[in-house]
């Protein structure tokens, strides 16, 4: 899995149905109808997400790794 930026990850979440609920500082909070879990994505310009955080967000968001 290649690291991607927070902005790009946000676009990916929106493509698969996640909706931006609010922005708190530099963190974008996403939710999806029918799912209780919220996803918090740090967006710091075009800075890449750390690989461990990215793997966690992919798992929680039930994202197909092939889309990355």
PDB file of N, CA, C and O in Angstrom:
ATOM      1  N   UNK A   1       0.855  -1.175   0.000  1.00  0.00           N
ATOM      2  CA  UNK A   1       0.000   0.000   0.000  1.00  0.00           C
ATOM      3  C   UNK A   1       0.899   1.236   0.000  1.00  0.00           C
ATOM      4  O   UNK A   1       1.792   1.381   0.835  1.00  0.00           O
ATOM      5  N   UNK A   2       0.640   2.104  -0.946  1.00  0.00           N
ATOM      6  CA  UNK A   2       1.424   3.325  -1.074  1.00  0.00           C
ATOM      7  C   UNK A   2       0.727   4.453  -0.309  1.00  0.00           C
ATOM      8  O   UNK A   2      -0.490   4.599  -0.424  1.00  0.00           O
ATOM      9  N   UNK A   3       1.463   5.251   0.466  1.00  0.00           N
ATOM     10  CA  UNK A   3       0.820   6.327   1.231  1.00  0.00           C
ATOM     11  C   UNK A   3       0.214   7.391   0.321  1.00  0.00           C
ATOM     12  O   UNK A   3       0.762   7.706  -0.735  1.00  0.00           O
ATOM     13  N   UNK A   4      -0.924   7.941   0.745  1.00  0.00           N
ATOM     14  CA  UNK A   4      -1.576   9.020  -0.006  1.00  0.00           C
ATOM     15  C   UNK A   4      -1.824  10.186   0.947  1.00  0.00           C
ATOM     16  O   UNK A   4      -1.726  10.030   2.164  1.00  0.00           O
ATOM     17  N   UNK A   5      -2.140  11.334   0.400  1.00  0.00           N
ATOM     18  CA  UNK A   5      -2.372  12.516   1.232  1.00  0.00           C
ATOM     19  C   UNK A   5      -3.763  12.458   1.873  1.00  0.00           C
ATOM     20  O   UNK A   5      -4.633  11.703   1.438  1.00  0.00           O
ATOM     21  N   UNK A   6      -3.948  13.260   2.899  1.00  0.00           N
ATOM     22  CA  UNK A   6      -5.239  13.337   3.566  1.00  0.00           C
ATOM     23  C   UNK A   6      -6.330  13.838   2.624  1.00  0.00           C
ATOM     24  O   UNK A   6      -7.460  13.352   2.664  1.00  0.00           O
ATOM     25  N   UNK A   7      -5.990  14.817   1.772  1.00  0.00           N
ATOM     26  CA  UNK A   7      -6.963  15.354   0.812  1.00  0.00           C
ATOM     27  C   UNK A   7      -7.459  14.262  -0.137  1.00  0.00           C
ATOM     28  O   UNK A   7      -8.656  14.135  -0.394  1.00  0.00           O
ATOM     29  N   UNK A   8      -6.507  13.481  -0.648  1.00  0.00           N
ATOM     30  CA  UNK A   8      -6.853  12.420  -1.593  1.00  0.00           C
ATOM     31  C   UNK A   8      -7.691  11.337  -0.905  1.00  0.00           C
ATOM     32  O   UNK A   8      -8.617  10.790  -1.504  1.00  0.00           O
ATOM     33  N   UNK A   9      -7.363  11.033   0.354  1.00  0.00           N
ATOM     34  CA  UNK A   9      -8.117  10.031   1.102  1.00  0.00           C
ATOM     35  C   UNK A   9      -9.546  10.518   1.327  1.00  0.00           C
ATOM     36  O   UNK A   9     -10.486   9.726   1.264  1.00  0.00           O
ATOM     37  N   UNK A  10      -9.717  11.811   1.587  1.00  0.00           N
ATOM     38  CA  UNK A  10     -11.059  12.383   1.764  1.00  0.00           C
ATOM     39  C   UNK A  10     -11.881  12.236   0.485  1.00  0.00           C
ATOM     40  O   UNK A  10     -13.056  11.874   0.538  1.00  0.00           O
ATOM     41  N   UNK A  11     -11.267  12.516  -0.655  1.00  0.00           N
ATOM     42  CA  UNK A  11     -11.974  12.363  -1.934  1.00  0.00           C
ATOM     43  C   UNK A  11     -12.405  10.918  -2.144  1.00  0.00           C
ATOM     44  O   UNK A  11     -13.508  10.654  -2.622  1.00  0.00           O
ATOM     45  N   UNK A  12     -11.528   9.985  -1.783  1.00  0.00           N
ATOM     46  CA  UNK A  12     -11.829   8.557  -1.909  1.00  0.00           C
ATOM     47  C   UNK A  12     -13.016   8.174  -1.028  1.00  0.00           C
ATOM     48  O   UNK A  12     -13.903   7.444  -1.470  1.00  0.00           O
ATOM     49  N   UNK A  13     -13.041   8.655   0.209  1.00  0.00           N
ATOM     50  CA  UNK A  13     -14.159   8.370   1.120  1.00  0.00           C
ATOM     51  C   UNK A  13     -15.475   8.887   0.540  1.00  0.00           C
ATOM     52  O   UNK A  13     -16.492   8.195   0.581  1.00  0.00           O
ATOM     53  N   UNK A  14     -15.449  10.103   0.004  1.00  0.00           N
ATOM     54  CA  UNK A  14     -16.670  10.695  -0.558  1.00  0.00           C
ATOM     55  C   UNK A  14     -17.161   9.910  -1.771  1.00  0.00           C
ATOM     56  O   UNK A  14     -18.368   9.808  -1.990  1.00  0.00           O
ATOM     57  N   UNK A  15     -16.245   9.357  -2.558  1.00  0.00           N
ATOM     58  CA  UNK A  15     -16.628   8.565  -3.731  1.00  0.00           C
ATOM     59  C   UNK A  15     -17.383   7.300  -3.348  1.00  0.00           C
ATOM     60  O   UNK A  15     -18.238   6.836  -4.102  1.00  0.00           O
ATOM     61  N   UNK A  16     -17.071   6.737  -2.174  1.00  0.00           N
ATOM     62  CA  UNK A  16     -17.728   5.484  -1.783  1.00  0.00           C
ATOM     63  C   UNK A  16     -18.873   5.694  -0.797  1.00  0.00           C
ATOM     64  O   UNK A  16     -19.344   4.741  -0.177  1.00  0.00           O
ATOM     65  N   UNK A  17     -19.320   6.944  -0.652  1.00  0.00           N
ATOM     66  CA  UNK A  17     -20.538   7.188   0.112  1.00  0.00           C
ATOM     67  C   UNK A  17     -20.386   7.801   1.486  1.00  0.00           C
ATOM     68  O   UNK A  17     -21.396   8.053   2.143  1.00  0.00           O
ATOM     69  N   UNK A  18     -19.170   8.054   1.956  1.00  0.00           N
ATOM     70  CA  UNK A  18     -18.988   8.705   3.251  1.00  0.00           C
ATOM     71  C   UNK A  18     -19.284  10.186   3.086  1.00  0.00           C
ATOM     72  O   UNK A  18     -18.994  10.765   2.039  1.00  0.00           O
ATOM     73  N   UNK A  19     -19.858  10.801   4.109  1.00  0.00           N
ATOM     74  CA  UNK A  19     -20.241  12.219   4.049  1.00  0.00           C
ATOM     75  C   UNK A  19     -19.481  13.008   5.099  1.00  0.00           C
ATOM     76  O   UNK A  19     -19.329  12.563   6.237  1.00  0.00           O
ATOM     77  N   UNK A  20     -19.009  14.178   4.709  1.00  0.00           N
ATOM     78  CA  UNK A  20     -18.310  15.056   5.635  1.00  0.00           C
ATOM     79  C   UNK A  20     -19.312  15.609   6.638  1.00  0.00           C
ATOM     80  O   UNK A  20     -20.262  16.291   6.255  1.00  0.00           O
ATOM     81  N   UNK A  21     -19.107  15.322   7.912  1.00  0.00           N
ATOM     82  CA  UNK A  21     -20.014  15.777   8.971  1.00  0.00           C
ATOM     83  C   UNK A  21     -19.581  17.119   9.534  1.00  0.00           C
ATOM     84  O   UNK A  21     -20.404  18.014   9.729  1.00  0.00           O
ATOM     85  N   UNK A  22     -18.272  17.259   9.797  1.00  0.00           N
ATOM     86  CA  UNK A  22     -17.760  18.512  10.333  1.00  0.00           C
ATOM     87  C   UNK A  22     -16.239  18.541  10.165  1.00  0.00           C
ATOM     88  O   UNK A  22     -15.600  17.532   9.866  1.00  0.00           O
ATOM     89  N   UNK A  23     -15.692  19.730  10.368  1.00  0.00           N
ATOM     90  CA  UNK A  23     -14.247  19.911  10.342  1.00  0.00           C
ATOM     91  C   UNK A  23     -13.852  20.535  11.673  1.00  0.00           C
ATOM     92  O   UNK A  23     -14.383  21.574  12.064  1.00  0.00           O
ATOM     93  N   UNK A  24     -12.922  19.896  12.359  1.00  0.00           N
ATOM     94  CA  UNK A  24     -12.424  20.424  13.626  1.00  0.00           C
ATOM     95  C   UNK A  24     -10.922  20.643  13.478  1.00  0.00           C
ATOM     96  O   UNK A  24     -10.137  19.697  13.537  1.00  0.00           O
ATOM     97  N   UNK A  25     -10.542  21.881  13.288  1.00  0.00           N
ATOM     98  CA  UNK A  25      -9.130  22.189  13.046  1.00  0.00           C
ATOM     99  C   UNK A  25      -8.711  21.629  11.706  1.00  0.00           C
ATOM    100  O   UNK A  25      -9.270  21.990  10.671  1.00  0.00           O
ATOM    101  N   UNK A  26      -7.726  20.748  11.724  1.00  0.00           N
ATOM    102  CA  UNK A  26      -7.250  20.159  10.472  1.00  0.00           C
ATOM    103  C   UNK A  26      -7.798  18.750  10.261  1.00  0.00           C
ATOM    104  O   UNK A  26      -7.362  18.054   9.344  1.00  0.00           O
ATOM    105  N   UNK A  27      -8.739  18.321  11.088  1.00  0.00           N
ATOM    106  CA  UNK A  27      -9.296  16.971  10.972  1.00  0.00           C
ATOM    107  C   UNK A  27     -10.698  17.010  10.365  1.00  0.00           C
ATOM    108  O   UNK A  27     -11.578  17.730  10.836  1.00  0.00           O
ATOM    109  N   UNK A  28     -10.880  16.234   9.331  1.00  0.00           N
ATOM    110  CA  UNK A  28     -12.184  16.121   8.679  1.00  0.00           C
ATOM    111  C   UNK A  28     -12.856  14.871   9.223  1.00  0.00           C
ATOM    112  O   UNK A  28     -12.287  13.781   9.177  1.00  0.00           O
ATOM    113  N   UNK A  29     -14.072  15.034   9.737  1.00  0.00           N
ATOM    114  CA  UNK A  29     -14.803  13.939  10.365  1.00  0.00           C
ATOM    115  C   UNK A  29     -15.869  13.450   9.386  1.00  0.00           C
ATOM    116  O   UNK A  29     -16.715  14.226   8.940  1.00  0.00           O
ATOM    117  N   UNK A  30     -15.821  12.158   9.056  1.00  0.00           N
ATOM    118  CA  UNK A  30     -16.750  11.566   8.100  1.00  0.00           C
ATOM    119  C   UNK A  30     -17.656  10.553   8.780  1.00  0.00           C
ATOM    120  O   UNK A  30     -17.258   9.875   9.727  1.00  0.00           O
ATOM    121  N   UNK A  31     -18.888  10.464   8.277  1.00  0.00           N
ATOM    122  CA  UNK A  31     -19.844   9.480   8.755  1.00  0.00           C
ATOM    123  C   UNK A  31     -20.572   8.875   7.573  1.00  0.00           C
ATOM    124  O   UNK A  31     -20.563   9.425   6.472  1.00  0.00           O
ATOM    125  N   UNK A  32     -21.200   7.738   7.813  1.00  0.00           N
ATOM    126  CA  UNK A  32     -21.946   7.057   6.759  1.00  0.00           C
ATOM    127  C   UNK A  32     -23.233   6.534   7.363  1.00  0.00           C
ATOM    128  O   UNK A  32     -23.233   5.974   8.459  1.00  0.00           O
ATOM    129  N   UNK A  33     -24.321   6.715   6.651  1.00  0.00           N
ATOM    130  CA  UNK A  33     -25.616   6.277   7.147  1.00  0.00           C
ATOM    131  C   UNK A  33     -25.608   4.772   7.390  1.00  0.00           C
ATOM    132  O   UNK A  33     -25.159   3.994   6.548  1.00  0.00           O
ATOM    133  N   UNK A  34     -26.109   4.381   8.550  1.00  0.00           N
ATOM    134  CA  UNK A  34     -26.168   2.976   8.899  1.00  0.00           C
ATOM    135  C   UNK A  34     -24.922   2.456   9.604  1.00  0.00           C
ATOM    136  O   UNK A  34     -24.890   1.312  10.056  1.00  0.00           O
ATOM    137  N   UNK A  35     -23.894   3.299   9.697  1.00  0.00           N
ATOM    138  CA  UNK A  35     -22.658   2.914  10.378  1.00  0.00           C
ATOM    139  C   UNK A  35     -22.419   3.888  11.528  1.00  0.00           C
ATOM    140  O   UNK A  35     -22.416   5.103  11.329  1.00  0.00           O
ATOM    141  N   UNK A  36     -22.222   3.358  12.717  1.00  0.00           N
ATOM    142  CA  UNK A  36     -22.055   4.190  13.911  1.00  0.00           C
ATOM    143  C   UNK A  36     -20.677   4.841  13.954  1.00  0.00           C
ATOM    144  O   UNK A  36     -20.530   5.942  14.485  1.00  0.00           O
ATOM    145  N   UNK A  37     -19.679   4.180  13.408  1.00  0.00           N
ATOM    146  CA  UNK A  37     -18.292   4.647  13.465  1.00  0.00           C
ATOM    147  C   UNK A  37     -18.090   5.925  12.662  1.00  0.00           C
ATOM    148  O   UNK A  37     -18.656   6.091  11.581  1.00  0.00           O
ATOM    149  N   UNK A  38     -17.282   6.818  13.200  1.00  0.00           N
ATOM    150  CA  UNK A  38     -16.867   8.029  12.494  1.00  0.00           C
ATOM    151  C   UNK A  38     -15.398   7.864  12.113  1.00  0.00           C
ATOM    152  O   UNK A  38     -14.636   7.183  12.799  1.00  0.00           O
ATOM    153  N   UNK A  39     -15.018   8.496  11.015  1.00  0.00           N
ATOM    154  CA  UNK A  39     -13.626   8.446  10.564  1.00  0.00           C
ATOM    155  C   UNK A  39     -13.076   9.865  10.618  1.00  0.00           C
ATOM    156  O   UNK A  39     -13.671  10.793  10.069  1.00  0.00           O
ATOM    157  N   UNK A  40     -11.941  10.025  11.281  1.00  0.00           N
ATOM    158  CA  UNK A  40     -11.276  11.313  11.401  1.00  0.00           C
ATOM    159  C   UNK A  40     -10.004  11.290  10.554  1.00  0.00           C
ATOM    160  O   UNK A  40      -9.077  10.527  10.825  1.00  0.00           O
ATOM    161  N   UNK A  41      -9.976  12.140   9.523  1.00  0.00           N
ATOM    162  CA  UNK A  41      -8.831  12.168   8.605  1.00  0.00           C
ATOM    163  C   UNK A  41      -8.066  13.476   8.798  1.00  0.00           C
ATOM    164  O   UNK A  41      -8.632  14.552   8.602  1.00  0.00           O
ATOM    165  N   UNK A  42      -6.777  13.401   9.181  1.00  0.00           N
ATOM    166  CA  UNK A  42      -5.989  14.627   9.293  1.00  0.00           C
ATOM    167  C   UNK A  42      -5.621  15.150   7.904  1.00  0.00           C
ATOM    168  O   UNK A  42      -5.062  14.418   7.086  1.00  0.00           O
ATOM    169  N   UNK A  43      -5.935  16.414   7.645  1.00  0.00           N
ATOM    170  CA  UNK A  43      -5.628  17.013   6.347  1.00  0.00           C
ATOM    171  C   UNK A  43      -4.653  18.165   6.599  1.00  0.00           C
ATOM    172  O   UNK A  43      -5.039  19.225   7.093  1.00  0.00           O
ATOM    173  N   UNK A  44      -3.393  17.939   6.254  1.00  0.00           N
ATOM    174  CA  UNK A  44      -2.344  18.937   6.429  1.00  0.00           C
ATOM    175  C   UNK A  44      -1.744  19.223   5.062  1.00  0.00           C
ATOM    176  O   UNK A  44      -0.644  18.769   4.748  1.00  0.00           O
ATOM    177  N   UNK A  45      -2.476  19.981   4.250  1.00  0.00           N
ATOM    178  CA  UNK A  45      -2.009  20.270   2.896  1.00  0.00           C
ATOM    179  C   UNK A  45      -1.907  18.994   2.089  1.00  0.00           C
ATOM    180  O   UNK A  45      -2.836  18.186   2.066  1.00  0.00           O
ATOM    181  N   UNK A  46      -0.783  18.816   1.432  1.00  0.00           N
ATOM    182  CA  UNK A  46      -0.563  17.601   0.638  1.00  0.00           C
ATOM    183  C   UNK A  46       0.362  16.622   1.352  1.00  0.00           C
ATOM    184  O   UNK A  46       0.970  15.761   0.716  1.00  0.00           O
ATOM    185  N   UNK A  47       0.470  16.752   2.667  1.00  0.00           N
ATOM    186  CA  UNK A  47       1.317  15.869   3.460  1.00  0.00           C
ATOM    187  C   UNK A  47       0.718  14.458   3.462  1.00  0.00           C
ATOM    188  O   UNK A  47      -0.493  14.291   3.605  1.00  0.00           O
ATOM    189  N   UNK A  48       1.576  13.453   3.303  1.00  0.00           N
ATOM    190  CA  UNK A  48       1.122  12.062   3.245  1.00  0.00           C
ATOM    191  C   UNK A  48       0.705  11.561   4.616  1.00  0.00           C
ATOM    192  O   UNK A  48       1.269  11.955   5.636  1.00  0.00           O
ATOM    193  N   UNK A  49      -0.305  10.676   4.625  1.00  0.00           N
ATOM    194  CA  UNK A  49      -0.722  10.023   5.864  1.00  0.00           C
ATOM    195  C   UNK A  49       0.331   8.995   6.248  1.00  0.00           C
ATOM    196  O   UNK A  49       0.956   8.390   5.378  1.00  0.00           O
ATOM    197  N   UNK A  50       0.527   8.798   7.525  1.00  0.00           N
ATOM    198  CA  UNK A  50       1.442   7.748   7.982  1.00  0.00           C
ATOM    199  C   UNK A  50       0.799   6.401   7.625  1.00  0.00           C
ATOM    200  O   UNK A  50      -0.424   6.261   7.661  1.00  0.00           O
ATOM    201  N   UNK A  51       1.615   5.436   7.289  1.00  0.00           N
ATOM    202  CA  UNK A  51       1.127   4.159   6.755  1.00  0.00           C
ATOM    203  C   UNK A  51       0.256   3.412   7.764  1.00  0.00           C
ATOM    204  O   UNK A  51      -0.731   2.790   7.370  1.00  0.00           O
ATOM    205  N   UNK A  52       0.592   3.455   9.054  1.00  0.00           N
ATOM    206  CA  UNK A  52      -0.210   2.771  10.074  1.00  0.00           C
ATOM    207  C   UNK A  52      -1.595   3.378  10.192  1.00  0.00           C
ATOM    208  O   UNK A  52      -2.589   2.659  10.286  1.00  0.00           O
ATOM    209  N   UNK A  53      -1.661   4.708  10.186  1.00  0.00           N
ATOM    210  CA  UNK A  53      -2.953   5.400  10.247  1.00  0.00           C
ATOM    211  C   UNK A  53      -3.771   5.098   8.994  1.00  0.00           C
ATOM    212  O   UNK A  53      -4.974   4.850   9.073  1.00  0.00           O
ATOM    213  N   UNK A  54      -3.115   5.122   7.848  1.00  0.00           N
ATOM    214  CA  UNK A  54      -3.817   4.851   6.597  1.00  0.00           C
ATOM    215  C   UNK A  54      -4.407   3.440   6.591  1.00  0.00           C
ATOM    216  O   UNK A  54      -5.543   3.246   6.157  1.00  0.00           O
ATOM    217  N   UNK A  55      -3.646   2.458   7.067  1.00  0.00           N
ATOM    218  CA  UNK A  55      -4.156   1.089   7.125  1.00  0.00           C
ATOM    219  C   UNK A  55      -5.367   0.997   8.048  1.00  0.00           C
ATOM    220  O   UNK A  55      -6.336   0.300   7.746  1.00  0.00           O
ATOM    221  N   UNK A  56      -5.304   1.708   9.181  1.00  0.00           N
ATOM    222  CA  UNK A  56      -6.429   1.704  10.126  1.00  0.00           C
ATOM    223  C   UNK A  56      -7.668   2.332   9.478  1.00  0.00           C
ATOM    224  O   UNK A  56      -8.766   1.785   9.583  1.00  0.00           O
ATOM    225  N   UNK A  57      -7.498   3.471   8.814  1.00  0.00           N
ATOM    226  CA  UNK A  57      -8.638   4.146   8.173  1.00  0.00           C
ATOM    227  C   UNK A  57      -9.240   3.287   7.064  1.00  0.00           C
ATOM    228  O   UNK A  57     -10.459   3.266   6.894  1.00  0.00           O
ATOM    229  N   UNK A  58      -8.405   2.582   6.311  1.00  0.00           N
ATOM    230  CA  UNK A  58      -8.887   1.685   5.255  1.00  0.00           C
ATOM    231  C   UNK A  58      -9.720   0.565   5.862  1.00  0.00           C
ATOM    232  O   UNK A  58     -10.769   0.207   5.327  1.00  0.00           O
ATOM    233  N   UNK A  59      -9.253   0.009   6.983  1.00  0.00           N
ATOM    234  CA  UNK A  59      -9.971  -1.082   7.645  1.00  0.00           C
ATOM    235  C   UNK A  59     -11.314  -0.608   8.201  1.00  0.00           C
ATOM    236  O   UNK A  59     -12.340  -1.257   7.998  1.00  0.00           O
ATOM    237  N   UNK A  60     -11.301   0.518   8.898  1.00  0.00           N
ATOM    238  CA  UNK A  60     -12.532   1.048   9.502  1.00  0.00           C
ATOM    239  C   UNK A  60     -13.530   1.481   8.424  1.00  0.00           C
ATOM    240  O   UNK A  60     -14.734   1.265   8.562  1.00  0.00           O
ATOM    241  N   UNK A  61     -13.024   2.089   7.358  1.00  0.00           N
ATOM    242  CA  UNK A  61     -13.887   2.564   6.283  1.00  0.00           C
ATOM    243  C   UNK A  61     -14.313   1.499   5.302  1.00  0.00           C
ATOM    244  O   UNK A  61     -15.073   1.768   4.372  1.00  0.00           O
ATOM    245  N   UNK A  62     -13.817   0.271   5.510  1.00  0.00           N
ATOM    246  CA  UNK A  62     -14.131  -0.850   4.621  1.00  0.00           C
ATOM    247  C   UNK A  62     -13.863  -0.494   3.158  1.00  0.00           C
ATOM    248  O   UNK A  62     -14.719  -0.663   2.290  1.00  0.00           O
ATOM    249  N   UNK A  63     -12.650   0.005   2.914  1.00  0.00           N
ATOM    250  CA  UNK A  63     -12.242   0.447   1.588  1.00  0.00           C
ATOM    251  C   UNK A  63     -11.424  -0.656   0.920  1.00  0.00           C
ATOM    252  O   UNK A  63     -10.570  -1.275   1.555  1.00  0.00           O
ATOM    253  N   UNK A  64     -11.687  -0.894  -0.347  1.00  0.00           N
ATOM    254  CA  UNK A  64     -10.924  -1.863  -1.119  1.00  0.00           C
ATOM    255  C   UNK A  64      -9.533  -1.270  -1.378  1.00  0.00           C
ATOM    256  O   UNK A  64      -9.416  -0.174  -1.927  1.00  0.00           O
ATOM    257  N   UNK A  65      -8.488  -1.990  -0.985  1.00  0.00           N
ATOM    258  CA  UNK A  65      -7.133  -1.482  -1.131  1.00  0.00           C
ATOM    259  C   UNK A  65      -6.740  -1.248  -2.597  1.00  0.00           C
ATOM    260  O   UNK A  65      -5.808  -0.493  -2.870  1.00  0.00           O
ATOM    261  N   UNK A  66      -7.425  -1.873  -3.516  1.00  0.00           N
ATOM    262  CA  UNK A  66      -7.129  -1.687  -4.925  1.00  0.00           C
ATOM    263  C   UNK A  66      -7.463  -0.266  -5.391  1.00  0.00           C
ATOM    264  O   UNK A  66      -6.916   0.203  -6.389  1.00  0.00           O
ATOM    265  N   UNK A  67      -8.366   0.427  -4.665  1.00  0.00           N
ATOM    266  CA  UNK A  67      -8.728   1.795  -5.043  1.00  0.00           C
ATOM    267  C   UNK A  67      -7.680   2.811  -4.641  1.00  0.00           C
ATOM    268  O   UNK A  67      -7.727   3.959  -5.082  1.00  0.00           O
ATOM    269  N   UNK A  68      -6.725   2.401  -3.801  1.00  0.00           N
ATOM    270  CA  UNK A  68      -5.694   3.344  -3.341  1.00  0.00           C
ATOM    271  C   UNK A  68      -4.639   3.559  -4.365  1.00  0.00           C
ATOM    272  O   UNK A  68      -3.701   4.322  -4.135  1.00  0.00           O
TER     273      UNK A  68
END
